[in-house]
Amino acid sequence: MADSSGTGSSVFATFVHLQRNDPVQNMHRFYRIHVTPGIFQDWVLVREWGRIGSPGMVRKDCYPTREATVNASQTIVRKKLKKGYTVLCFD
């Protein structure tokens, strides 16, 4: 999403919480994505997912730039939205 200031910088969420509920299929899932700076001058995309009420799984992927990390995050969010997840909150 482009910034309305005309500077060309992108606006993105550094944290997204998605959820999918389907009582018919007994499906109650969550998916969290967090973009954060790494300790080796890189950027980390942290993903957590699982059944609501359970601790879930965690995966961390490192990227060389903030832009690459944000692009990966946006791709994942788009895929999850197509699968029926809804955004509960973002920052």
Protein Blocks (a to p, Z undefined) as FASTA:
>chain_A
ZZfklnopacddfbdcdddddfknopacdddddddddfkopacdddddddehiabjaddd
ddfbfklmmmmmmmmmmmmmmnopacfbdZZ
